Amino acid sequence: MKAVFPALDGFGLSVTDHGIAAKRVMDVALALLAIAFCLPLFALITLAITLDSRGPVIFCQRRAGRSGQLFGIYKFRSMHVLEDGAEIVQATRGDARITRIGRLLRASSLDELPQLFNVLSGEMSLVGPRPHALAHDEYYSACIANYRIRQQVKPGITGWAQVNGIRGATLQLSDMQARIDLDAWYVAHESLWLDLLILARTPLEVLRHRNAV
């Protein structure tokens, strides 16, 4: 089937691991529902970005997924710059690079909505450790012993660290260590029920705007 329809490769379900198969079914079903529900919102955000500043509506940046496999993560553009090189400066509160519409999108996490298509393609899951820019992967993996453990599972749109308030800029090494420790806990305890709990808690966390940049 994959040889005939290569575009469907990402939709494959494991037949040897029922847990992975169930998670993949949930990812595809919920992502399709979310995209259908959010289509008017996609249109409004596209219009707002186009009117607010010059540049593409969708920003694609390289990230490392499960087992370090590279993919392009999709976001609504929220900055005047399109960084994807060897040096990437993390966004901070009051960052001049963030557009007017971008501040609203980032505060509400609406800039992450295009990642629903990354979920459909199989590059991401709805729940998992948030993928970082490649430059940050290289830096933090050299400083934090258990950093790469997060790549044992698919990255997610939301995760255990995010619903526990560990999101946004990591100004100190200890900030990233706290995130990685929570990611490592998720990897060790990953289950469908835990994913459902994280999905249920995510809207509440978004509304709190805790540490959002």
Residue frames as a rotation matrix with the C-alpha (Angstrom) as fourth column:
MET 1
0.567 0.824 0.000 0.00
0.824 -0.567 0.000 0.00
0.000 0.000 -1.000 0.00
LYS 2
0.470 -0.446 -0.762 2.81
0.149 -0.811 0.566 2.41
-0.870 -0.380 -0.314 0.86
ALA 3
-0.598 -0.733 0.323 4.56
0.418 0.058 0.907 1.67
-0.684 0.677 0.272 -2.44
VAL 4
-0.265 0.601 0.754 1.39
0.934 -0.036 0.357 2.58
0.242 0.798 -0.552 -4.34
PHE 5
0.673 0.536 0.509 0.41
0.333 -0.835 0.439 5.55
0.660 -0.126 -0.740 -2.18
PRO 6
-0.287 -0.900 -0.328 3.65
0.757 -0.003 -0.654 6.96
0.587 -0.436 0.682 -0.70
ALA 7
-0.455 0.156 0.877 1.79
-0.308 -0.951 0.009 10.05
0.835 -0.266 0.481 0.58
LEU 8
0.627 0.770 0.118 0.02
-0.427 0.213 0.879 7.77
0.652 -0.602 0.462 3.05
ASP 9
-0.128 -0.761 -0.636 3.24
0.279 0.587 -0.760 6.58
0.952 -0.274 0.138 4.70
GLY 10
-0.823 -0.265 0.502 2.66
-0.320 -0.514 -0.796 8.79
0.469 -0.816 0.338 7.74
PHE 11
0.043 0.938 0.344 -0.78
-0.961 -0.056 0.272 7.29
0.274 -0.342 0.899 8.31
GLY 12
-0.122 -0.136 -0.983 0.55
-0.156 0.981 -0.117 3.77
0.980 0.139 -0.141 8.92
LEU 13
0.535 0.333 0.777 -0.47
-0.820 -0.020 0.572 2.07
0.206 -0.943 0.262 12.17
SER 14
-0.610 -0.790 0.064 1.76
-0.771 0.573 -0.278 -0.33
0.183 -0.219 -0.959 14.03
VAL 15
0.407 0.740 -0.536 0.39
-0.546 0.667 0.507 -3.89
0.733 0.087 0.675 14.07
THR 16
-0.068 -0.532 -0.844 2.86
0.445 0.741 -0.503 -5.04
0.893 -0.410 0.187 16.71
ASP 17
-0.896 -0.220 -0.386 2.29
0.443 -0.386 -0.809 -2.38
0.029 -0.896 0.444 19.34
HIS 18
-0.044 0.992 0.120 -1.38
0.920 -0.006 0.392 -1.78
0.390 0.127 -0.912 20.17
GLY 19
0.224 0.092 -0.970 -0.52
0.703 -0.705 0.095 1.26
-0.675 -0.703 -0.223 22.28
ILE 20
-0.736 -0.549 -0.396 1.22
0.090 -0.659 0.746 3.03
-0.670 0.514 0.535 19.39
ALA 21
-0.767 0.503 0.399 -1.62
0.550 0.193 0.813 2.07
0.332 0.843 -0.424 17.05
ALA 22
0.211 0.897 -0.388 -4.27
0.977 -0.179 0.117 3.46
0.036 -0.404 -0.914 19.39
LYS 23
-0.039 -0.296 -0.954 -2.33
0.412 -0.875 0.255 6.69
-0.910 -0.383 0.156 19.85
ARG 24
-0.936 -0.351 0.031 -1.97
0.153 -0.326 0.933 7.10
-0.317 0.878 0.358 16.09
VAL 25
-0.361 0.892 0.271 -5.71
0.826 0.170 0.538 6.59
0.434 0.418 -0.798 15.57
MET 26
0.377 0.492 -0.784 -6.43
0.833 -0.550 0.056 9.21
-0.404 -0.675 -0.618 18.23
ASP 27
-0.451 -0.646 -0.616 -3.92
0.266 -0.756 0.598 11.64
-0.852 0.106 0.513 16.70
VAL 28
-0.944 0.067 0.324 -5.39
0.316 -0.099 0.943 11.38
0.096 0.993 0.072 13.21
ALA 29
-0.107 0.994 -0.002 -9.04
0.914 0.099 0.394 11.52
0.392 0.040 -0.919 14.33
LEU 30
0.392 0.256 -0.884 -8.62
0.738 -0.660 0.136 14.48
-0.549 -0.706 -0.448 16.68
ALA 31
-0.624 -0.667 -0.407 -6.34
0.246 -0.662 0.708 16.37
-0.742 0.342 0.577 14.27
LEU 32
-0.778 0.400 0.485 -8.89
0.528 -0.001 0.849 16.04
0.340 0.917 -0.210 11.46
LEU 33
0.265 0.916 -0.303 -11.69
0.942 -0.179 0.284 17.20
0.206 -0.360 -0.910 13.76
ALA 34
0.123 -0.297 -0.947 -9.62
0.575 -0.757 0.312 20.14
-0.809 -0.582 0.077 14.99
ILE 35
-0.880 -0.474 0.038 -8.70
0.283 -0.457 0.844 21.23
-0.383 0.753 0.536 11.46
ALA 36
-0.435 0.804 0.406 -12.32
0.715 0.034 0.699 21.06
0.548 0.594 -0.589 10.31
PHE 37
0.442 0.623 -0.646 -13.48
0.894 -0.365 0.260 23.02
-0.074 -0.692 -0.718 13.36
CYS 38
0.110 -0.527 -0.843 -10.73
0.432 -0.739 0.518 25.64
-0.895 -0.421 0.146 13.04
LEU 39
-0.214 -0.224 0.951 -10.99
0.976 -0.012 0.217 26.33
-0.037 0.975 0.221 9.29
PRO 40
0.714 0.479 0.511 -12.69
0.511 -0.855 0.087 29.74
0.478 0.199 -0.855 9.82
LEU 41
0.840 -0.464 -0.281 -10.01
0.044 -0.458 0.888 30.59
-0.540 -0.758 -0.364 12.39
PHE 42
-0.070 -0.869 0.489 -7.29
0.760 0.271 0.591 29.60
-0.646 0.413 0.642 9.94
ALA 43
0.130 0.197 0.972 -8.79
0.902 -0.431 -0.033 32.02
0.412 0.881 -0.234 7.41
LEU 44
0.953 0.276 0.122 -8.98
0.194 -0.870 0.453 34.89
0.232 -0.408 -0.883 9.93
ILE 45
0.544 -0.823 -0.165 -5.41
0.200 -0.064 0.978 34.37
-0.815 -0.565 0.130 11.12
THR 46
-0.123 -0.564 0.816 -4.16
0.948 0.177 0.265 34.22
-0.294 0.806 0.513 7.53
LEU 47
0.470 0.389 0.792 -5.86
0.642 -0.767 -0.004 37.53
0.606 0.511 -0.610 6.76
ALA 48
0.989 -0.070 -0.131 -4.56
0.056 -0.640 0.767 39.16
-0.137 -0.765 -0.629 9.96
ILE 49
0.231 -0.970 0.076 -0.95
0.490 0.184 0.852 38.11
-0.840 -0.160 0.518 9.32
THR 50
-0.076 -0.215 0.974 -1.13
0.995 -0.083 0.059 39.27
0.068 0.973 0.220 5.69
LEU 51
0.651 0.420 0.633 -2.44
0.416 -0.894 0.165 42.70
0.635 0.156 -0.757 6.67
ASP 52
0.950 -0.215 -0.228 -0.10
0.144 -0.347 0.927 43.11
-0.279 -0.913 -0.298 9.64
SER 53
0.210 -0.955 -0.208 3.34
-0.530 -0.290 0.797 42.53
-0.821 -0.057 -0.567 8.11
ARG 54
0.428 -0.153 -0.891 5.21
-0.872 0.189 -0.452 41.35
0.237 0.970 -0.053 5.05
GLY 55
-0.671 -0.702 0.238 6.30
-0.732 0.679 -0.062 37.74
-0.118 -0.216 -0.969 4.75
PRO 56
-0.621 0.425 -0.659 4.83
-0.096 0.793 0.602 34.26
0.778 0.437 -0.452 4.44
VAL 57
0.322 0.811 0.489 1.79
-0.752 -0.094 0.652 33.29
0.575 -0.578 0.579 6.47
ILE 58
0.999 0.011 -0.033 3.29
0.007 0.861 0.508 29.93
0.034 -0.508 0.861 7.42
PHE 59
0.234 -0.963 0.134 6.80
-0.960 -0.250 -0.124 29.64
0.153 -0.100 -0.983 8.87
CYS 60
0.944 0.008 -0.331 8.59
-0.008 1.000 0.000 26.31
0.331 0.002 0.944 8.53
GLN 61
0.244 -0.878 0.412 11.59
-0.956 -0.289 -0.049 25.51
0.162 -0.382 -0.910 10.72
ARG 62
0.023 -0.318 -0.948 13.66
-0.245 0.917 -0.314 22.33
0.969 0.240 -0.057 10.92
ARG 63
0.253 0.060 0.966 13.22
-0.966 0.065 0.249 20.25
-0.047 -0.996 0.074 14.05
ALA 64
-0.743 -0.486 -0.460 14.32
-0.473 0.868 -0.154 16.79
0.474 0.104 -0.874 15.19
GLY 65
0.336 0.935 0.113 11.60
-0.834 0.239 0.497 14.24
0.438 -0.261 0.860 15.88
ARG 66
0.824 0.027 0.566 11.66
-0.366 0.787 0.496 10.68
-0.432 -0.616 0.659 17.16
SER 67
0.545 -0.722 0.427 15.13
0.672 0.680 0.292 9.11
-0.501 0.128 0.856 16.87
GLY 68
-0.222 -0.690 -0.689 16.46
0.169 -0.723 0.670 12.48
-0.960 0.032 0.277 15.70
GLN 69
-0.292 0.166 0.942 14.65
0.942 0.217 0.254 12.32
-0.163 0.962 -0.220 12.35
LEU 70
-0.874 -0.131 -0.468 14.49
0.106 -0.991 0.079 15.80
-0.474 0.019 0.880 10.81
PHE 71
-0.121 0.852 0.510 11.21
0.991 0.072 0.114 17.39
0.060 0.519 -0.852 9.71
GLY 72
-0.832 -0.082 0.548 9.83
0.161 -0.982 0.097 20.85
0.531 0.168 0.831 9.03
ILE 73
-0.451 0.686 -0.571 7.54
0.824 0.074 -0.562 22.13
-0.344 -0.723 -0.599 11.78
TYR 74
-0.360 0.432 0.827 4.75
0.570 -0.600 0.561 24.49
0.739 0.673 -0.031 10.68
LYS 75
-0.361 0.297 -0.884 3.72
0.773 -0.435 -0.461 27.64
-0.521 -0.850 -0.073 12.54
PHE 76
0.741 0.493 0.455 1.78
0.634 -0.736 -0.236 30.75
0.219 0.463 -0.859 11.73
ARG 77
-0.255 -0.906 0.337 4.47
0.688 -0.415 -0.595 33.39
0.679 0.080 0.730 11.32
SER 78
0.737 0.502 -0.453 4.64
0.667 -0.434 0.606 35.52
0.107 -0.748 -0.654 14.45
MET 79
0.187 -0.770 -0.609 7.95
0.427 -0.495 0.757 37.34
-0.885 -0.402 0.236 13.84
HIS 80
0.746 -0.053 -0.664 9.51
-0.519 -0.670 -0.530 39.67
-0.416 0.740 -0.527 11.32
VAL 81
-0.269 -0.924 -0.271 12.42
-0.956 0.221 0.195 37.23
-0.120 0.312 -0.943 10.96
LEU 82
0.843 0.453 -0.290 12.54
-0.503 0.856 -0.124 33.64
0.192 0.251 0.949 9.69
GLU 83
-0.032 -0.949 0.312 15.40
-0.998 0.044 0.033 32.07
-0.045 -0.311 -0.949 11.65
ASP 84
0.951 0.255 0.176 16.48
-0.254 0.967 -0.030 28.51
-0.178 -0.017 0.984 10.88
GLY 85
0.476 -0.855 -0.206 20.27
-0.376 0.013 -0.926 28.55
0.795 0.518 -0.315 11.05
ALA 86
-0.116 -0.669 -0.734 23.14
0.489 0.605 -0.629 27.64
0.865 -0.432 0.257 13.34
GLU 87
-0.938 -0.151 -0.313 22.23
0.347 -0.453 -0.822 30.40
-0.018 -0.879 0.477 15.78
ILE 88
-0.141 0.952 0.271 18.64
0.371 -0.203 0.906 31.02
0.918 0.229 -0.324 16.87
VAL 89
-0.938 -0.170 0.302 17.82
-0.167 -0.541 -0.824 33.49
0.304 -0.823 0.479 19.61
GLN 90
-0.516 0.783 -0.346 14.90
0.850 0.518 -0.096 32.46
0.104 -0.344 -0.933 21.81
ALA 91
-0.106 0.597 0.795 11.95
0.185 -0.774 0.606 34.84
0.977 0.211 -0.028 21.91
THR 92
-0.739 -0.121 -0.662 11.61
0.672 -0.065 -0.738 36.80
0.047 -0.990 0.130 25.14
ARG 93
0.277 0.900 -0.336 8.91
0.908 -0.360 -0.217 39.02
-0.316 -0.245 -0.917 26.58
GLY 94
0.623 0.042 -0.781 8.83
-0.028 -0.997 -0.076 42.34
-0.781 0.069 -0.620 24.70
ASP 95
-0.305 -0.784 0.540 10.94
0.536 0.327 0.778 40.95
-0.787 0.527 0.320 21.83
ALA 96
-0.140 0.202 -0.969 11.01
-0.508 -0.855 -0.105 43.50
-0.850 0.477 0.222 19.00
ARG 97
-0.938 -0.258 -0.233 11.09
-0.330 0.447 0.831 40.70
-0.110 0.856 -0.504 16.42
ILE 98
-0.615 0.771 0.165 7.53
0.689 0.627 -0.364 39.68
-0.384 -0.110 -0.917 17.28
THR 99
-0.761 0.407 0.505 4.81
0.192 -0.602 0.775 41.26
0.620 0.687 0.380 15.13
ARG 100
-0.637 0.599 0.485 1.69
-0.769 -0.541 -0.341 42.87
0.058 -0.590 0.805 16.55
ILE 101
0.467 0.806 -0.364 -0.48
-0.775 0.571 0.271 39.95
0.426 0.156 0.891 15.50
GLY 102
-0.065 -0.608 -0.791 2.31
-0.044 0.794 -0.606 37.61
0.997 -0.005 -0.078 16.53
ARG 103
-0.845 -0.241 0.477 2.03
-0.447 -0.170 -0.878 38.70
0.293 -0.956 0.036 20.16
LEU 104
0.033 0.946 0.321 -1.60
-0.980 0.093 -0.174 37.67
-0.194 -0.309 0.931 20.22
LEU 105
0.548 0.163 -0.821 -0.92
-0.529 0.828 -0.188 34.41
0.648 0.537 0.540 18.40
ARG 106
-0.394 -0.806 -0.442 1.93
-0.062 0.503 -0.862 33.44
0.917 -0.312 -0.248 20.71
ALA 107
-0.734 0.151 0.662 0.09
-0.676 -0.258 -0.691 34.40
0.066 -0.954 0.292 23.91
SER 108
0.247 0.938 0.245 -2.87
-0.895 0.317 -0.313 32.23
-0.371 -0.142 0.918 22.88
SER 109
-0.433 -0.560 0.706 -0.70
-0.206 0.824 0.528 29.48
-0.878 0.084 -0.472 21.29
LEU 110
0.672 0.739 0.032 -2.69
-0.097 0.130 -0.987 29.91
-0.734 0.660 0.159 18.06
ASP 111
0.248 -0.661 -0.709 0.58
-0.959 -0.274 -0.080 30.10
-0.141 0.699 -0.701 16.14
GLU 112
-0.669 -0.544 0.506 0.95
-0.532 0.826 0.185 26.36
-0.519 -0.145 -0.843 16.78
LEU 113
0.281 0.929 0.241 -2.28
-0.479 0.353 -0.804 25.35
-0.832 0.110 0.544 14.99
PRO 114
0.463 -0.088 -0.882 -0.60
-0.867 0.161 -0.472 24.48
0.183 0.983 -0.002 11.65
GLN 115
-0.640 -0.745 0.188 1.21
-0.769 0.620 -0.155 21.68
-0.001 -0.244 -0.970 13.48
LEU 116
0.196 0.783 0.590 -2.02
-0.503 0.597 -0.625 19.72
-0.842 -0.174 0.511 13.20
PHE 117
0.828 0.044 -0.559 -0.79
-0.547 0.280 -0.789 18.98
0.122 0.959 0.256 9.66
ASN 118
-0.306 -0.950 -0.058 2.51
-0.843 0.299 -0.447 17.72
0.442 -0.088 -0.893 11.11
VAL 119
-0.372 0.277 0.886 0.40
-0.617 0.639 -0.459 15.35
-0.693 -0.718 -0.067 13.21
LEU 120
0.709 0.704 -0.032 -1.49
-0.465 0.434 -0.772 14.11
-0.529 0.562 0.635 10.15
SER 121
0.520 -0.577 -0.629 1.77
-0.684 0.159 -0.712 13.47
0.511 0.801 -0.312 8.31
GLY 122
0.869 -0.135 -0.476 3.04
0.319 0.888 0.331 11.37
0.378 -0.440 0.815 11.22
GLU 123
-0.072 -0.953 0.295 5.98
0.241 -0.304 -0.922 13.65
0.968 0.005 0.251 12.06
MET 124
-0.801 -0.100 0.591 4.40
-0.490 -0.457 -0.742 14.75
0.344 -0.884 0.317 15.34
SER 125
-0.458 0.720 -0.521 1.80
0.782 0.605 0.150 13.60
0.423 -0.339 -0.840 17.82
LEU 126
0.465 0.655 0.596 -0.80
0.159 -0.724 0.672 15.69
0.871 -0.218 -0.440 19.60
VAL 127
0.917 -0.144 0.371 1.05
-0.395 -0.209 0.895 14.94
-0.051 -0.967 -0.248 22.85
GLY 128
0.593 -0.798 -0.108 4.77
0.765 0.600 -0.233 14.60
0.251 0.056 0.966 23.36
PRO 129
0.007 -0.666 -0.746 7.87
0.670 -0.550 0.498 16.63
-0.742 -0.504 0.442 24.23
ARG 130
0.891 0.288 -0.350 7.89
-0.014 -0.756 -0.655 19.96
-0.453 0.589 -0.669 22.40
PRO 131
0.424 -0.776 0.466 10.56
0.906 0.357 -0.230 19.89
0.012 0.520 0.854 19.66
HIS 132
0.472 -0.367 -0.801 13.25
0.144 -0.865 0.481 22.55
-0.870 -0.342 -0.356 19.84
ALA 133
0.839 -0.288 -0.462 15.20
-0.544 -0.413 -0.731 24.31
0.020 0.864 -0.503 17.10
LEU 134
0.785 -0.556 -0.274 18.18
0.405 0.795 -0.451 22.27
0.469 0.243 0.849 15.89
ALA 135
-0.064 -0.837 0.544 20.63
-0.120 -0.535 -0.836 24.87
0.991 -0.119 -0.066 17.18
HIS 136
0.131 0.193 0.972 19.12
-0.956 -0.236 0.176 24.53
0.264 -0.952 0.154 20.65
ASP 137
0.981 0.173 -0.086 19.19
-0.157 0.973 0.167 20.73
0.113 -0.150 0.982 20.45
GLU 138
0.392 -0.910 -0.138 22.92
0.386 0.299 -0.873 20.85
0.835 0.289 0.468 19.77
TYR 139
-0.254 -0.503 0.826 23.63
-0.476 -0.679 -0.559 23.29
0.842 -0.536 -0.067 22.59
TYR 140
0.242 0.443 0.863 21.48
-0.964 0.009 0.265 21.74
0.110 -0.896 0.430 25.31
SER 141
0.937 0.080 -0.341 22.38
-0.087 0.996 -0.006 18.13
0.339 0.035 0.940 24.50
ALA 142
0.041 -0.994 -0.101 25.99
0.264 0.108 -0.958 19.04
0.964 0.013 0.267 25.32
CYS 143
-0.558 -0.230 0.797 24.96
-0.553 -0.613 -0.564 20.56
0.618 -0.756 0.215 28.66
ILE 144
0.055 0.707 0.705 22.18
-0.970 0.207 -0.131 18.24
-0.238 -0.676 0.697 29.88
ALA 145
-0.773 -0.556 0.307 22.92
-0.504 0.831 0.236 14.54
-0.386 0.028 -0.922 30.23
ASN 146
-0.536 0.635 0.557 19.38
0.476 0.772 -0.422 13.26
-0.698 0.039 -0.715 29.69
TYR 147
-0.394 0.385 -0.835 18.42
-0.547 -0.828 -0.124 15.76
-0.739 0.408 0.537 26.98
ARG 148
-0.706 0.019 -0.708 18.17
-0.680 0.260 0.685 13.27
0.197 0.965 -0.171 24.09
ILE 149
-0.893 0.402 0.202 15.78
0.269 0.837 -0.476 10.96
-0.361 -0.371 -0.856 25.98
ARG 150
-0.167 0.873 -0.459 12.94
-0.288 -0.488 -0.824 13.17
-0.943 -0.005 0.332 24.76
GLN 151
-0.180 0.043 -0.983 13.57
-0.979 -0.107 0.174 11.95
-0.097 0.993 0.062 21.20
GLN 152
-0.957 -0.078 0.278 12.58
-0.091 0.995 -0.034 8.39
-0.274 -0.058 -0.960 22.09
VAL 153
-0.136 0.966 0.221 8.98
0.753 0.246 -0.611 9.36
-0.644 0.083 -0.760 21.29
LYS 154
-0.107 0.183 0.977 7.32
0.855 -0.486 0.184 11.61
0.508 0.855 -0.105 18.75
PRO 155
-0.975 -0.164 -0.152 7.34
0.216 -0.863 -0.456 15.33
-0.057 -0.477 0.877 19.59
GLY 156
-0.198 0.979 -0.045 3.97
0.978 0.194 -0.081 16.87
-0.070 -0.060 -0.996 20.39
ILE 157
-0.054 0.323 0.945 1.94
0.326 -0.889 0.322 20.03
0.944 0.326 -0.057 20.02
THR 158
0.444 0.150 0.883 1.46
-0.762 -0.455 0.461 19.94
0.471 -0.878 -0.087 23.78
GLY 159
-0.078 -0.560 -0.825 3.19
0.092 0.820 -0.566 17.96
0.993 -0.120 -0.012 26.48
TRP 160
0.440 0.210 -0.873 3.62
0.809 0.329 0.487 17.13
0.389 -0.921 -0.026 30.15
ALA 161
-0.583 -0.714 -0.388 6.07
0.806 -0.570 -0.161 19.99
-0.106 -0.406 0.908 30.65
GLN 162
-0.782 0.279 0.557 3.72
0.078 -0.843 0.532 22.51
0.618 0.460 0.637 29.05
VAL 163
0.270 0.963 -0.008 0.67
0.112 -0.023 0.993 21.63
0.956 -0.269 -0.114 31.17
ASN 164
0.438 -0.208 -0.875 2.89
0.898 0.150 0.414 21.92
0.045 -0.967 0.252 34.25
GLY 165
0.937 0.099 -0.333 3.73
0.150 -0.980 0.129 25.51
-0.314 -0.171 -0.934 33.34
ILE 166
-0.020 -0.998 -0.067 7.21
0.139 -0.069 0.988 24.86
-0.990 0.010 0.140 31.94
ARG 167
0.408 0.179 0.895 6.99
0.905 0.049 -0.422 26.66
-0.119 0.983 -0.142 28.62
GLY 168
1.000 -0.030 0.004 8.36
-0.028 -0.982 -0.189 29.75
0.009 0.189 -0.982 26.95
ALA 169
0.436 -0.898 0.050 11.95
-0.483 -0.281 -0.830 31.00
0.759 0.338 -0.556 27.09
THR 170
0.823 -0.323 -0.467 14.59
0.554 0.638 0.535 29.03
0.125 -0.699 0.704 29.01
LEU 171
0.783 -0.473 0.404 16.81
-0.378 -0.877 -0.296 31.87
0.495 0.080 -0.866 30.20
GLN 172
0.038 -0.754 0.656 18.80
-0.966 0.140 0.217 29.67
-0.255 -0.642 -0.723 32.59
LEU 173
-0.615 -0.332 -0.716 20.17
-0.542 0.837 0.077 26.17
0.573 0.435 -0.694 32.06
SER 174
-0.941 0.289 0.177 18.11
0.000 0.521 -0.854 25.10
-0.339 -0.803 -0.490 35.08
ASP 175
-0.116 0.933 -0.341 14.95
-0.748 -0.308 -0.588 26.18
-0.654 0.187 0.733 33.21
MET 176
0.066 0.087 -0.994 15.70
-0.888 0.460 -0.019 23.74
0.455 0.884 0.107 30.40
GLN 177
-0.883 -0.416 -0.219 16.73
-0.265 0.825 -0.499 21.03
0.388 -0.383 -0.838 32.87
ALA 178
-0.615 0.735 0.286 13.31
-0.346 0.074 -0.935 21.33
-0.708 -0.674 0.209 34.54
ARG 179
0.244 0.704 -0.667 11.62
-0.932 -0.020 -0.362 20.92
-0.268 0.710 0.651 31.15
ILE 180
-0.243 -0.435 -0.867 13.76
-0.702 0.696 -0.153 17.92
0.670 0.571 -0.474 30.22
ASP 181
-0.961 -0.087 0.263 13.07
-0.261 0.602 -0.755 16.22
-0.092 -0.794 -0.601 33.55
LEU 182
-0.136 0.985 0.109 9.33
-0.520 0.023 -0.854 16.48
-0.843 -0.173 0.509 32.89
ASP 183
0.279 0.154 -0.948 9.82
-0.947 0.209 -0.245 15.25
0.160 0.966 0.204 29.31
ALA 184
-0.682 -0.615 -0.397 11.80
-0.519 0.789 -0.330 12.28
0.516 -0.019 -0.856 30.63
TRP 185
-0.725 0.507 0.466 9.01
-0.297 0.380 -0.876 11.48
-0.621 -0.774 -0.124 33.10
TYR 186
0.280 0.864 -0.419 6.52
-0.797 -0.034 -0.603 11.52
-0.535 0.502 0.679 30.21
VAL 187
-0.062 -0.379 -0.923 8.67
-0.855 0.497 -0.147 9.19
0.515 0.780 -0.355 28.12
ALA 188
-0.931 -0.365 0.008 8.86
-0.304 0.763 -0.571 6.74
0.202 -0.534 -0.821 31.03
HIS 189
-0.668 0.729 0.148 5.10
0.115 0.297 -0.948 6.85
-0.735 -0.617 -0.282 31.70
GLU 190
-0.736 0.367 -0.569 3.64
-0.675 -0.463 0.575 7.42
-0.053 0.807 0.588 28.23
SER 191
-0.732 0.600 0.323 0.13
0.537 0.799 -0.270 6.02
-0.420 -0.024 -0.907 27.86
LEU 192
-0.495 0.643 0.585 -3.11
0.547 -0.293 0.784 6.83
0.676 0.708 -0.206 26.08
TRP 193
0.490 0.720 -0.491 -4.72
0.827 -0.207 0.523 7.85
0.275 -0.662 -0.697 29.37
LEU 194
-0.094 -0.605 -0.791 -1.87
0.685 -0.615 0.390 10.22
-0.722 -0.505 0.472 30.20
ASP 195
-0.887 -0.205 0.413 -2.21
0.458 -0.507 0.730 11.77
0.059 0.837 0.544 26.73
LEU 196
-0.020 0.966 0.258 -5.94
0.666 -0.180 0.724 12.30
0.746 0.187 -0.639 27.30
LEU 197
0.457 0.110 -0.883 -5.19
0.842 -0.374 0.389 13.95
-0.288 -0.921 -0.263 30.65
ILE 198
-0.554 -0.751 -0.359 -2.65
0.542 -0.653 0.529 16.28
-0.632 0.098 0.769 29.03
LEU 199
-0.726 0.355 0.589 -5.08
0.489 -0.334 0.805 17.16
0.483 0.873 0.069 26.22
ALA 200
0.342 0.914 -0.220 -7.78
0.798 -0.160 0.581 17.94
0.495 -0.374 -0.784 28.78
ARG 201
0.357 -0.277 -0.892 -5.43
0.737 -0.503 0.451 20.20
-0.574 -0.819 0.025 30.77
THR 202
-0.533 -0.710 0.460 -3.98
0.838 -0.370 0.401 22.02
-0.115 0.600 0.792 27.76
PRO 203
0.035 0.569 0.821 -6.87
0.573 -0.685 0.450 24.50
0.819 0.455 -0.350 27.14
LEU 204
0.887 0.287 -0.362 -6.78
0.454 -0.391 0.801 25.53
0.089 -0.875 -0.477 30.81
GLU 205
0.096 -0.945 -0.312 -3.03
0.757 -0.134 0.639 26.10
-0.646 -0.298 0.703 30.63
VAL 206
-0.466 -0.218 0.858 -3.40
0.817 -0.477 0.323 28.17
0.339 0.851 0.400 27.45
LEU 207
0.484 0.759 0.436 -6.01
0.466 -0.645 0.606 30.36
0.741 -0.090 -0.666 29.14
ARG 208
0.749 -0.256 -0.611 -3.65
0.571 -0.220 0.791 30.96
-0.337 -0.941 -0.018 32.06
HIS 209
0.835 -0.475 0.277 -0.98
-0.058 -0.576 -0.815 32.36
0.547 0.665 -0.509 29.69
ARG 210
0.842 -0.526 0.122 1.62
-0.110 0.054 0.992 31.05
-0.529 -0.849 -0.012 32.14
ASN 211
-0.040 -0.999 0.032 5.15
0.044 0.030 0.999 31.82
-0.998 0.041 0.043 30.85
ALA 212
0.509 0.260 0.821 3.84
0.801 0.207 -0.562 32.36
-0.316 0.943 -0.103 27.31
VAL 213
-0.270 -0.649 -0.711 6.08
0.132 -0.757 0.640 34.55
-0.954 0.079 0.289 25.13
